[in-house]
Amino acid sequence: MLGRPRSFDRNDALKRAMMIFWKHGFDTTSIAMLTESMGIGAPSLYAAFGDKRALFNEALDYYSKTYGAFIVETLREETDARATVERLLREAAAMFTDRDHPPGCLVVSAAANCSPQSTSVQRRLKSLRLLTPRALEEKMESAKAGGRLPADVDVHSLALFYASMLQGMSAQARDGVSREELEGIADAALRAWPR
C-alpha cells in the first residue's frame, strides 16, 4: 500500500520558490535548488506547479501581489505626477534594501542573463517593466495638460528617466548599497524634476 503523499503549504512553497528565483535569476535556478528550498520532491513540484517556467510565472504573480505591490498601489493612489515619482523612489529605497528578502527587484534581476530558451520569460519580465514608464507617462501628460509641468517637457523621456532610476536603484541594492544611499539617489533624481 502506498503512503499518503506528503502535504505542504502551497503558498509557503511558492514564496520560497520566489525567493530562490529572486536571488539567483530564472536560468541559474535549478529544480534541485527549488525543491530543496521548498521542502518538497520534484514529483510534488511538478504536480503542484507544472514545470519550472510555470512555477516562475506563479512566483512572479505572487511577487507582484506582495513585495512589488507598492508600485501598482502608488500608481493607483497618487494623482500628482511628482508625488507619484517621489513615493515610488522612497518606497523602492526601502523595499530594495529590506533584509527579509533578496536585494533589489525580482522583475529587474530575474532575467538579467537568459538563454535563448528563456525568451518567453524575458518577454514577460520586459512587459512588466514597461508598465511603470507607461503609467508615469500618462500621469505626466495629465500634469503637463494641467499646467503642472512646463509645456516643453518631453514626458516620454521624463517617464523613462524615472523608470530607469528605479531599475538602477534595484541594481545598486543588489550590489550592497544601503537604504540611506538609495534615498540620496532619490533626492538627486527628484532635483531633476522640471520646474
N, C-alpha and C positions, 0 to 999 in steps of 0.2 A: 504494500500500500504506500502510495506517495504521500509525503508530508505536505502540509499546507504551505503555499508559497509565503515567503517572508513578507510581512506587510511593512509599509513605510509611509511616512508623511510626505505626500507628493509635493506640497508647497515647500517644505523644508528641503527636499531633494532638489527641487527646481532652483531655489535660492542658492544652494551650494554649487550647483552647476553654473549658475550665472556668475558667481564669484570666481570660479576657475576660468571661464571664458574671459571675464573682465581682466583677470591678472595676466593670462597667457595669450589671449587672442584666439581666434577661431581655428586657424590651421594648426597651430602648435599644441592645441589641447587635444589629447588623445582620449579614446574611450576608457583606457585604463585609469587615466587621471580623473576622469569624470566619475567612474564607478567607485574609485577609492574615496573621493570627496563626498559623494552622495550616499555612501554606505550601502550600495546595492550591487548586485551582479549584472553583468552585461545583458543576460536574457531579460531581467527585470527592467533595465533601462530601455531596451528596445520595445518591450511590451507596453511600457507606460508612456514612452515619449516618441517612439519611432526611431529614426536614425539620428546621427549627430547634428545634421543640419536642422531637422525638425525640433530637436531639443534646444538648439541655439536660438531658433526663431521664437520658441516659447519663453526662453530665458530673456530674450530681448524685449518681449512684451511685458514680462514681469518687471524688468528694469524700468521700462517706460512708465509703468504704473506706480513705481516706488521711488527709487533713487533719482530717476530722470524726470519725475513728475513736476519738479519745480519749474521747468522750462514751460511746459504746457500751461500750468497754473498761472505763471507770471504773464504769459502772452494773453491768457483769457481774462485775468483780473485787472491788469493795468490798462488804463485808457490813454495815458500820456506816453508818447514815444520815449522821451528821455527817462522818465520814471521806469519804464519797462526795461530799458537798457541798463540802468543803474542797478535795478533789482536783480536782473539776470547775472550781471557781473559779480555782485556781492554774494548772491546765493551760490554761484558757481565756485567762488573762492572757498566758501565753507564746505560745500559738498565734495569738491575735488580733493580736499585735504583731510576729510574725515577719516580717522584711523579705524573705523568699524568696517571698512571695505577697501579694496584696492584703490590707489590714487587715480585721479583723472575721471574720464567719462568712457563708459563701455562703448558707446556709439562711435566715438572718435578713435579709440585704440584697438578695438577688436579685429579690424581688418586692415591694419597698417601695412602688412605684407601678406597678401593672399595668393595662393597658387591659382593657375588658370581654372582649375576645377571648382574654385570657390567664387566664381564671378557672381552667382546669384546672391551670395552673402554680401559681397561688396556693393552690389546694386541696391540691396535693401538698406544697408547702412548709409549709403550715399543719399538715398531718397529721404531717410530720416534726418540726416544732417542738413539737407536743403530746406526742410520745413522752417527752421529758425530764421534764416535770412529772408525768406518769402514773407513770413508773418511780420518781421521787423519792417520790411519794405512797405507793407500795407499800412502799418501804424505811422511810419514816417511820411508816407504820401498824404495821409489824413492830416498830420501835423503841418505839412507844407501847405496844403489847401486851406487850413485854418489859420495860416499866418504865424504858426509857432516854430516854423523853420524857414530860413531865408529862401526866397523864390529860386535862387540859382543853385541850390543844393542838389547834387546827384544822389537821390535817395537809394538807388540800386547799389551804388558804390559804398554809401554810408552803411547800409544794412550788411553788406558783405564784410566791411571793415569790422563791425562789432561781432558778427558771427565768427570771423577769423580770430578775434581776440578771445572769444570763448574757447575755440578749439586750441589756440595757443596756450591758454591757461591750463587746459587739460594736459597738454604735453609737458608743460613746466611742472605741474603737480606730479606727474609720473617720474620726473627727474629729481623729485625731492624738495621742490620749492615750497616754502611754508605758506600758510593761510595769510599771514601778515604781508608776505611778499606779493602774493596774488592780489591782495587788497591794494597794494601800491600800484600794481599793473592796472587794476580797475580805475584807480584815481587818475592815472595818466591817460587812460583811454577816455574817461569822462571829460577831461580837459580839452579833448579834441572835438567835443560836440559843437556843431556850428552855431554861431550866435548872429 
